[in-house]
Amino acid sequence: MNCIIVDDDKLTCKILEGYVSKSTSLNLIGSFSDSIEARNVITKRQDIDLIILDIQMPEMSGFDLIRSLDFPPNIIIVSSAEEYAIKAFDFNVVDYLLKPITYGRFCKAIDKTIRYFARKEVASTGDEEIFIKKGSSLVKLKLSDIIYIEALENYVTLNTNDDKFTIHFTMKAIETQLPSGVFIRVHRSFIINKSMIQSIKENSLDLNVGSSQKSIPVGKSYRDSLLNDINVMAR
């Protein structure tokens, strides 16, 4: 996730920058001691996923910054004042960290944010369609149009005949969001639409992708489950 730090306390910023640098899930875009400057950056960019935000800031408070954004990204509040916690959660913040912030507590907040971010990335509207976040928009996608899903480090790609959608999701999380009657995991890095299977080989299978075929590896631990899940007629 791309993140920014907004805090006028230089020591806190340095500590948080160090914590962010240790996290493989975070990419620091910048640190800001001025919430107005931070807002200017947020409104110009569409790829900021998380704001680590202090409340007591000069000119524009953290709460005022959140209010000023039409579509705020995920927010983690960092504050030395415990009394703002209840109000903070009225703004749907993901977590509230009291200073001084320990690395363990920071990690817990980031893990919580990743889970929350995953739920926001794909919003289900029933069995037939999902909305996929693409830039600053949500694009409607029919489940039946997804041919296969591939894992790419901390992201997954949803592949259709005409498009590819990359979202911040784990394979385990996306697997729980998809109907098992339509999709099946065949490899640690691949989930496929069963209706698109053209042929199954010893260690791979072919999917229909438009007028061509796509070869997908089949992991040994997934092969039996695949064969048990589909209709196999054998003499």
N, C-alpha and C positions, 0 to 999 in steps of 0.2 A: 504494500500500500504506500502511495505517496503521501507524505505528511509534512506539516509545518508546525513549528513551536512558536507560540505567542506569549511572551512573558517579559516584563520589564526588569525582572531580577536577573542580573547577569550570571550569578552563581547557579541559580536553578537552570537557566538555559544551558550552561556548560554541562551540568550533570545530565540533563535530559538528552542533549546531543550525544553524550557518551553512551547512554542507554540505547538510543536509537541506532547508533553505529554497530552495536552488538547484535541487533535483531536482523535476521535474514528476511523477515517479512516486511520491513520498513525501508523506505527510501526518503531521506530528508531533503525536501525542496529548499527549505530555508528557515532561519530563526529570526523573529521580529520582536523588538521591544516596543513597537508602536502598533496598536491594533488597527489604526486607520491604514497604515502602510500594508499590513497583512490583508486587510479587506480588499485593497486594490489588486493585490496579487491573486486572491481567491476568485474575484469576479472576472479576471482576465483569463484564468486557466480553468479547464474542465476536468483536470486529472488529479485534483487534490482529494484524497479519500479520507484524511483524518487531520483534525486540528487538535493539538495539545495546548490547551488554553487556560491562562490565568484569568481570574475574574476582576481583580482590582487593578485596573490599567488606567493610565492618564487619558484624558479626552473622551475615549470610548471604552466602556467597561466590556468585559467578556460577554456578559448578557446582552449588551447593546449590539455587539458584533454579531452574535447569533441572530438577534431580531432583524438585523439589517440584511440578512441573506435570504433570498427566496427559497433556495434549496440547500440548506447547510449540509456539509458532509458529516461524517461521524465526528463526535466531539468527546474528548476526555478532558475534564476540568482538573487543573492543578491549583490548589489554593492553600493558604495558611489559615484560612477561616472556615471552621466547621459549620457555622450557622447558615451558610449558603447552600448546603447540600440538598435540602428538600426542594428549594426553589430551582436548583440546577436540574433536577430530574423532571421538573415541569417542562424543560426544554428538550426532553428526550435525549439527554447526554448518555453516552454508553457507560461512563464510570466517573468517579469523583475521587481524586487522590489528594490526601493531605500532605503538606510539606512538613518535614523533609521526606522526600520520596525514596524508598528503598528500591533496589533493582528488582527484587522478588515481587514487590507489589506492582511495579511498572509492568513486568512480564505478564502478570495475571490480568491486568487491564488490557494489554495488547491482545492476549489470547481471547478475551471476551469480545474485543472489537472485531477480530477476525471472524468469529462465529456470527456476530451481529451483521457484519458487512456481507457475509455470505448469504444471509437471509434476505438482505436488501437487494443484492445483485440479481437474484432470480425470484420474482414474485409470481406464485402460481395463481391461475384464475380457474382452476378446475382440471379435469382429466385431458382436455383437448388442447389447451393453449397455455403458454407462459409468456411473460414479459421479460425481455432481456435488456439489461442496461447497456447502451451503446453511446459513449460520450455522455452528453447531458440529457439524452432521451431514453425512453423505454420503447423498445420495438417488439411488437407482437409476433410470436413465432409458434406455429403449430408443432406439437410434439411429433406428429407423424412426418414432418419435414426434416427432422434431425436424423441424419444417416449414421453418424458415429461421433463419439466424444473422445478427445485425446488429452491426456495429462501433459502439461508443460511446466515443470517445477511447481511454483505456487499458483499456477493458473490452469484452466482447462479451456479447450476450444470446442465449440459446438459446430459441427460441420453439416451443411445442407448442400443441395445441388448447386445453389447460386451464391451462397455466402458463408462466412465463417465468423463466429462470435467468440471473442476471448474474454473470459470473466475470471475474477479472483475467487476460486472455489477449489476445494479438494475433491478428489474422485469419490471418496467415501461420502462426502456431503451431497454431491450431485446425484450419486446413486440412490440416496434416500428420497430425493425429490422426484425421481422418475418412476412411472408405473412399471412394475416388474413384468407385466404381461406384454409390454412392448419392447423393453430394453433389457439387456443382459451384459454383465461384465465378462469379458473373455480374456483379459490380460490386465496386469496391474496398471497399464497405461491406456486401456481402451474399453469403452462401453459402446455396444452397437445396437442398432435398431434391428430386431430379429426379422422383420418383414423385408429387409434389404439384402438378406443373405442369398447369394447365388450358388455358392458351393463351399463345402468344408473339406479341408485337406488335413494332413497329419498334424501340422504345427501352425496352420494359418487358415483363414477363410477369405472369400471374395465377396465384396459388397457391390451392389449396383449403385453407381454414382453417375446419374445422368445416362449418357450413352457409353460410358466406360465402366471399368471395374477398379475397385480399390482393395489391395491385399492388406489384411489386418492380421497381426500375429495372435496366436491362441496360446496362452500359458498352460503348462501342464496341469496346474492345480485348478484350472477353470474348464478344461476340456470335458470332463465327465459331467459337470453341471450343465454345460451347453448342450451336450447330446441328450441328456435327460429332459431338458427343457423344451426341445423341439420335437416335432413328429418325425421319427426315423422309421422307415419301412425297410426291413432286411429279410432276406431269405434264409 
